[in-house]
Amino acid sequence: MEIRHLRYFIAVAEEKNFTRAAEKLFIAQPPLSRQIQQLEEELGVQLFERGARPLKMTVAGEFFYEHAKQLLVQMNELKLMTQRMGHAHESLRVAYVASTLYGKLPQIINMFRQRYESIKLELHEMTTMEQVHALRAGEIDIGFGRLYLHDANVRRIILRKEPLVLAVPANHHFVNKAGLSLADIINEKIILYPQKPRPSFADQVLECFKFVGLQPAHLIETRELHIALGLVAAGEGVALVPTGLALTQIRDVVFIPVIDDHAFSPIIMSIRTLDKSESIRNMLDIIYDIYDQEKITYTRRNI
């Protein structure tokens, strides 16, 4: 059995048609049929039900399909990791979601560049979902995001839990409050971002309310963080945002602490499951050094 047999079988299983699968693989149909027949002969079982329209897998075929997909993913990851280890001393490709730029990420990147001048650092803005796909495809090496999306080929390290603050217009009646609970703001117009793709930070905010049995009465969804803050400044509503934004000066916007313990957004570092390269360990060490210097609470993780 060869890797090409797995690719051919998966193509036929997913297309449910030999002709379409052959076109997808850029080969003729007769050779493809022979390859599948050889695979069945080697396994000693039928993988497809004969005469079924559309083509249907047998029970054995369904079992083989699930494990063949996993094997191809592992083979691809092995290839990427081998290539990565060969160039680990040359470059590091890092993706981030926009909100992390208001936290410690710029400081982390700057310190990494100072310590490891010989390593070319590339930065890419991506949603968490895009980061997962890019990690699997070998397009990036590290992703900094806020969502936990399950994927067996991607390892997520929760760096810390960043508390949320409430962004309100400068003339809002909440401005002089030292702190607010989620119950205090339940009747406000709450601006969520991003509108797409979902799940997103917007869903994290809604989960914070759901955790204490609350459902905001008025929601406004917008495309991105900057638009949300612009709407806040215009008096259209209030927005829950990560604490890092409170360190910035945004005209006509005031940030107020949220006192609920569960009102936080995690900062997550994502890497490929098998990637234990020195550059990634160095990046993690820098993050923890900064956290120690600034007395930020975290749980140390190793790779």
C-alpha positions in Angstrom: 0.0 0.0 0.0 1.4 3.4 -1.0 0.4 7.0 -0.1 -1.1 7.5 -3.6 -3.5 4.6 -2.9 -4.8 6.6 0.1 -5.2 9.8 -1.9 -7.0 8.0 -4.7 -9.3 6.2 -2.3 -10.2 9.4 -0.4 -10.9 11.3 -3.7 -13.3 8.6 -4.8 -15.0 8.4 -1.4 -15.5 12.2 -1.3 -16.6 12.6 -4.9 -18.8 9.5 -4.8 -18.0 9.1 -8.5 -14.9 7.6 -10.3 -15.1 10.1 -13.2 -15.2 13.2 -11.0 -12.5 11.8 -8.7 -10.2 11.1 -11.8 -10.7 14.7 -12.9 -9.9 16.0 -9.5 -6.7 13.9 -9.4 -5.8 14.8 -13.1 -5.6 11.1 -14.1 -7.7 8.9 -16.4 -10.5 6.9 -15.0 -9.4 3.3 -15.9 -6.0 3.7 -14.0 -7.9 5.1 -11.0 -10.3 2.1 -11.0 -7.4 -0.3 -11.2 -5.7 1.4 -8.2 -8.8 1.1 -6.1 -9.2 -2.6 -7.1 -5.6 -3.3 -6.2 -6.1 -1.6 -2.8 -9.2 -3.7 -2.1 -7.3 -6.9 -3.2 -4.4 -6.0 -0.8 -6.8 -5.4 2.1 -9.0 -8.4 1.3 -12.2 -6.4 1.6 -14.5 -4.3 -0.6 -14.4 -0.6 0.1 -17.3 0.4 -2.1 -20.6 -1.2 -2.7 -20.8 -2.4 -6.3 -23.6 -1.0 -8.4 -24.6 1.7 -5.8 -25.6 5.1 -7.3 -24.2 7.4 -6.1 -21.2 5.4 -5.1 -21.4 4.3 -1.5 -18.7 3.0 0.9 -19.1 -0.3 2.7 -18.7 -0.4 6.5 -15.0 -1.4 6.0 -14.7 1.5 3.5 -16.0 4.0 6.0 -13.6 2.8 8.7 -10.7 2.9 6.2 -11.7 6.4 5.0 -11.6 8.0 8.5 -8.2 6.5 9.3 -6.8 7.2 5.8 -7.6 10.9 6.2 -5.9 11.0 9.6 -2.8 9.3 8.1 -2.5 11.8 5.2 -2.8 14.7 7.7 -0.1 13.2 9.8 2.1 12.6 6.7 1.6 16.2 5.7 2.4 17.4 9.2 5.6 15.3 9.2 6.6 16.9 6.0 6.0 20.4 7.2 7.8 19.8 10.5 10.8 18.3 8.8 11.0 21.3 6.5 10.4 23.6 9.5 13.3 22.1 11.5 15.5 22.6 8.5 14.8 26.3 8.5 13.9 27.0 12.1 17.0 29.1 12.6 16.1 31.4 9.6 12.5 32.6 10.0 9.4 32.5 12.1 5.9 33.4 10.8 3.5 34.8 13.3 -0.2 35.5 12.9 -2.4 37.5 15.2 -5.9 38.8 15.8 -6.2 42.6 15.8 -7.1 43.0 19.5 -3.8 41.4 20.6 -2.0 44.4 19.3 -3.5 46.4 22.2 -2.0 44.0 24.7 1.5 42.7 25.1 2.0 41.3 21.6 4.0 44.4 20.2 6.3 44.2 23.2 6.8 40.5 22.8 7.6 40.8 19.1 10.0 43.7 19.7 11.8 41.8 22.4 12.1 38.7 20.2 13.6 40.7 17.4 16.2 42.2 19.8 17.2 38.9 21.2 17.2 36.9 17.9 18.3 39.4 15.3 19.3 36.6 12.8 15.7 35.2 12.6 13.4 36.8 10.1 10.1 37.5 11.8 7.0 37.7 9.5 3.7 39.1 10.9 0.2 38.3 9.4 -3.2 39.5 10.6 -5.6 36.5 10.6 -8.8 35.4 12.4 -8.4 32.5 14.8 -10.1 30.2 12.3 -7.7 31.4 9.5 -4.8 30.7 11.8 -5.8 27.1 12.3 -6.0 26.5 8.5 -2.7 28.3 8.0 -0.9 26.3 10.7 -2.1 23.0 9.1 -1.0 24.2 5.7 2.4 25.2 7.0 1.8 28.9 6.1 2.5 30.2 9.7 4.3 28.8 12.7 2.5 30.6 15.6 -0.9 32.1 15.9 -2.1 34.5 18.7 -5.8 34.5 19.1 -8.7 34.4 21.6 -10.9 31.4 20.5 -10.4 27.8 21.3 -11.2 25.8 18.2 -10.6 22.1 18.5 -8.2 20.5 16.0 -6.1 17.5 16.7 -3.2 18.9 14.7 -3.0 22.2 16.5 -1.9 22.7 20.1 -3.3 25.7 22.0 -1.5 27.2 25.0 -3.6 29.6 27.1 -1.2 32.3 28.0 -3.4 34.3 30.3 -7.0 35.4 30.8 -7.4 39.1 30.0 -10.3 40.8 31.9 -12.9 42.7 30.0 -13.7 46.4 30.3 -16.7 48.3 29.2 -16.2 51.0 26.6 -18.7 53.8 27.0 -19.2 57.3 25.4 -17.5 60.1 27.3 -20.8 61.6 28.3 -22.4 58.3 29.4 -24.0 58.1 32.9 -21.6 55.2 33.7 -18.5 57.4 33.3 -17.9 58.0 37.1 -18.4 54.3 38.1 -15.4 52.6 39.6 -16.6 49.2 38.3 -19.7 47.6 36.7 -21.2 44.1 36.7 -22.8 42.5 33.6 -26.1 42.8 35.3 -25.6 46.6 35.4 -25.3 46.9 31.6 -27.9 44.3 30.6 -30.4 47.0 29.3 -27.8 49.0 27.4 -27.3 48.8 23.6 -24.4 46.4 23.4 -22.1 46.6 20.4 -20.6 43.2 19.3 -17.7 42.5 17.0 -16.8 40.9 14.6 -20.0 40.1 12.8 -18.3 37.5 10.7 -16.8 34.9 10.7 -18.4 33.1 13.6 -17.6 31.8 16.2 -15.7 35.0 17.2 -15.0 37.4 20.1 -18.7 38.4 19.9 -19.7 34.9 20.9 -17.3 35.1 23.9 -19.1 38.2 25.1 -22.5 36.6 24.8 -21.2 33.5 26.7 -20.2 35.8 29.6 -23.8 37.0 29.9 -25.1 33.5 29.4 -22.9 32.2 32.2 -24.9 34.2 34.7 -28.2 33.6 33.1 -28.5 37.0 31.4 -29.6 37.9 27.8 -28.9 41.4 26.5 -32.0 43.0 25.2 -30.4 45.2 22.6 -27.5 44.0 20.4 -25.7 45.8 17.6 -23.3 43.7 15.5 -20.5 45.3 13.5 -17.6 44.1 11.3 -14.6 45.0 13.4 -13.2 46.5 16.6 -12.5 49.9 15.3 -16.0 50.3 14.0 -17.4 49.2 17.3 -15.3 51.8 19.2 -16.4 54.5 16.6 -20.0 53.7 17.3 -19.4 53.9 21.1 -17.8 57.3 20.6 -20.9 58.4 18.6 -23.1 57.4 21.5 -24.7 54.4 19.7 -24.1 52.0 22.6 -21.4 50.4 24.8 -19.0 47.5 24.0 -17.1 44.9 26.1 -13.5 44.8 25.0 -10.2 43.4 26.4 -8.4 45.4 29.1 -5.5 46.2 26.8 -7.6 48.8 25.0 -8.0 50.7 28.2 -4.3 51.7 27.9 -5.0 53.5 24.7 -6.5 57.0 24.3 -9.5 56.9 22.1 -11.3 60.2 21.7 -14.8 60.4 23.3 -14.5 56.8 24.7 -14.0 55.9 28.4 -13.2 52.4 29.7 -14.7 51.1 32.9 -13.6 47.8 34.7 -16.1 44.9 34.7 -16.1 43.2 38.1 -17.5 39.8 37.2 -14.7 37.1 37.5 -15.8 35.2 34.5 -15.8 38.3 32.2 -12.5 37.7 30.5 -11.1 36.8 27.1 -8.2 34.3 26.9 -5.1 35.0 24.9 -4.1 31.8 23.2 -0.9 30.8 21.4 -1.5 28.2 18.8 1.2 26.0 17.2 1.3 22.7 15.3 1.0 19.8 17.7 4.4 18.3 16.8 6.3 21.5 16.5 8.9 21.8 19.3 11.4 24.0 17.5 13.7 26.2 19.5 12.3 29.4 18.1 8.8 28.6 19.5 10.3 27.8 22.9 12.2 31.1 22.8 9.0 33.0 21.9 7.2 31.3 24.9 10.1 32.2 27.2 10.0 35.9 26.2 6.2 35.9 26.9 6.7 34.5 30.4 9.6 36.9 31.0 7.4 39.9 30.3 4.6 38.5 32.4 7.0 38.0 35.3 8.4 41.5 34.9 4.9 43.1 34.9 3.5 40.7 37.6 0.8 39.4 35.3 -0.9 36.2 36.5 -0.5 33.2 34.3 0.1 29.4 34.4 3.4 28.4 32.8 3.2 25.8 30.0 6.0 24.0 28.3 6.2 22.6 24.8 
